[in-house]
């Protein structure tokens, strides 16, 4: 058997009658007719299966069941009012969709988001990390903002900073030109993968793509164990790795542009975040 539904409107009518000990005065308080209040109280009694009032010479009085219900009704209506008030006072949440390279999404962007969300607590940022080559084309559809890497001097969007691509390996790694170079890189579509392959082939260096992963953490860990060399941005060289260069017989790599792409008709919170990221990433101190 299901429990009866304690409709707030029925409880309000019940409490009004209980307070005034009169259907007439309760109807006046509720701005309803006496018959309407009587119907509501009768409906509540039917749902509970018990009498809530009994008539006497001065009006009506609560039965023992009615007296017990009064405390529950007051608590139910107070909680009802609290819930409605809390939800009405709640400001709408803004959602911003951000696409960014894995290394910047892991190292550079989180501290900037921490400061931004502290000032804008109702904003939720949905961040997607990965290869950014195709992300700008999906602005407005999948992303509001994209921080992408481009070859130096190329690409749309706002130039945030330039990053030098560098070879990196474990501190104890000693790569020699006689060895077949073991390389850990990202999947096809990554500029670093393309640049590394082109540079090594032009230099005539023997090499082998030994490890492939989409995540910075995995590639960095492989390199830090001395299993392979990789390519990273000089500005955010992981502490477990050291840069390599001509001394190890490795060819130079190009510079990369880090650019911010904005969708059209950004919401105000998204525009504020874009400006915040632009300032933060353009300042060298952010990357320390």
N, C-alpha and C positions, 0 to 999 in steps of 0.2 A: 504494500500500500504506500503510495507516494505521500510525502508531507504536504500539507496545505500551503498554498501560496499566500504569504503575508504582504499583500499589496500596500505600498507606502501610503497611498491615498486613503485606504480603509483604516490604516493605523492612525493617520492624522485625524480622521473623523472620530475615531474611538477616543483618542486623547483629548480632543476638544470637548466631547461630552463628559468625559471623566473629570476634566478640570472645572467645567461650569456646572456640572450636575444638572444639565438641562439641554435637551435637544434644540430648543428654540435659541438659547444663547450661543450654543455651539454653531448652529446654522448661521447666525449673524456674524460670528468671528470668521467663519470659512467663506462667507459671501455665497451661501447656497440656501436652498429652501429646506425647511425642516423635514419635509418628506424625503428629500435626497439624502440628507444625513441619516435618517432612520433606515433607509434602504442600505446604505453603506455599512452601518453597524450590524444590521440583520445579516448581510452577506458575510461579514467577518465571523459572526456567531455560527453561521451555517458551515463555513469552512473549518472552524475549530471544533464544531460539534458541542458547543457549550454556551450557556447564557453568560453574558458579560455585565448586564445591568439588571437591576430590579427596581420597579417603581415604588416610591413611598409618598408620604403626604407633602414633602417639600420638593419633590422632583424625582430624580433617579439616583441610585447608589450603585457602586460597584459590587459585584458578587466576589466571592473569594477567587474565582478564576480570572475575573476582570482585574482584580487588584494585583494578581501575579503577572498578568499580561502587561500591565502598565509599565513596569520597569523594563521589560524586554522591548516594548514598543519605543520607549524613549531612547534606548541604546541603538535600536535598529535605525531610527530616523536620524539620530546624531551621526552615526557612521555613514549613512546615505548622504547626508549633507556634506560631511567631510570629504567623501570620495568625489562628489560632484564639484566641490570647490577646488580640490587639488587638481583635477583634470582640466577645469576651465582656466586655472591660473598657469597651467603648464604652457610654456612657450613652444611653438612648433619647432621641430628639429630640422636643421638644414643638412642635407647630404651632399658631399662634394666627392666626385670620383677622380682620383689621381692615378696616372700611370707614370712609372719611373723605372730607370735601370736598377738592377738588383743591388749593385754596390752603393749607389746613392740612396736607394730605399732602405738599405741596412745601416749605413753609416752617417750620411749627411742629413737626410730628411727628418728622421725621428726627433732629434733635439729641436728642430724648427717647429715641428707639429706640436711638441710638448708646450712650447711657449704660446703658440697660436691658440690651442684648445683651452689653455688656462684663461686667456682673455675672451674666448668665445665658447663657453661650455656647452651651448646647445647645438654646436656644429659637430657632425660626424663625418670623418674622412674615410672613404673606402679606397685603400691603396692597393694597386696591383703592380707587382714588380716583374721584370722580365726583359726580353728583347724589345726595344722601343722603335725599331725600324718602321713598323706598320701602325704604331699607336697614333701618330698625328693625323692619319687619314680617318681615324674613327672618333675624332673630336666631335662632341655634341651627341654622338650615338652611344659610345661606351665610356667616354671620358669627358670631364670638364677641363682638366688640365693635364698636360703631359710634359715631363722633363725628359728630353731625348738627347742621344748622342749623335753627332753628325761629323763628317769629315770637315777639317778646318776650312772656313770660308764658305761653307755650303749649308743649305737648309734654311727653312723659314723659321719664324718665331724669334723670340728675344734672346740674344746672346747673354748667357749668365757668366760664363768663364771658359777658359781654354784649359784643357788637360793634356799633358804629355803622356802618350802610351809608352810604357816601359816593360822590359822583361823583368821577371821577378822569380826568385827561388828561395828555398830554405837557407837559413844563415850558413849552415854547414855544407851546402851544395857547392861542388866545384865542377862546373861544366867545362869540358875540354872540346876542342874542335875535332879531335879524333873520334869522339863518341857520336853515336846516333842520338840526336837530341830528343828526349822524351818531353812531350808537350801536353799540358792540360788546358783545355779551352772550352768555349761555349758552343751551342749548336749552330748549324748554318743560319745565316742571317745576322750574325754578330759581326760588327766591324772589326773587333780585335782578332777574331778568327781569320777573317779575310786578310787583314794587314799582316798578321804573323806568317801565314802561308806564303803570301806574295814576297815578303821581305826575305824569308829563308830560302825560297826558291831562287830569287834573284842573286842572293849571295852564294848559292851553290852549297848550302849547308845541309848535310843529311839530317833528317828529322822524321819523327813519327808521332802522330796524334794518338796518344795513349789513353787519355781520359777526356770524357765530355760530360758536362753537367750544366744545367740551367741556373744553378745557384752559386753565388759567390762563396758561400761557406764551404761547399763541397770542393770547389776548385782550389780555394785557398788551403784547405786541409791537405789535399793531395800534394800541392807544392810544398807546404810546410813540412811534410814527412820526407821530402827529398826524392819523391817519386817522379817528379816532372818539373819543368819550368812553365810559367804562365805569363799572361800579359795583364797588367793592371794600370790604373791611372796613378801617375806619380803623386798627385795631390792627396790621394787617400791610400797610399801604400800600406797594406796590412802590416802590423808590427812584427808578425812572425816571419815576414819575408824581407829579403834585401834586393835592391835593384841590380840587374846585370847589364853589361854593355859590351863594348868593343874588346875589353880585356878578356872576355870569355868567348870572343869570336862571334858575338851576336850583332846582327845588323840593326841600324836605327829604325825607329818606328815613327809614324806620323803623329801630328797633333790632332786632338779632337775638340770640337765645339760642343759645349753643353748648352742647350737651348730650351726655353720655356715656350710651350704652345698653349694658347688659350682658345676655348670654344667661343663661338659667337654668342652674344646675349647671355653672358655669365650672370648668375645671381650675385647679389651683393656679397654674401659670405664667400663665394668662390673667387670673386674679384679681390677681396681682402686677402685671402690665402695666397693668390697669385702674387700680389704685391709683396707679401711677407716672404715668400719663397725667393722672389727676385732679389730682395734686399739681402736676405740671409746667405744665399748661395754666392752672390756676387762679392761678399765680404770674405777675404781670405781667412779671417779669424774663425769663421764657422767651421773650417775644415781642419782646425788644429786638433 
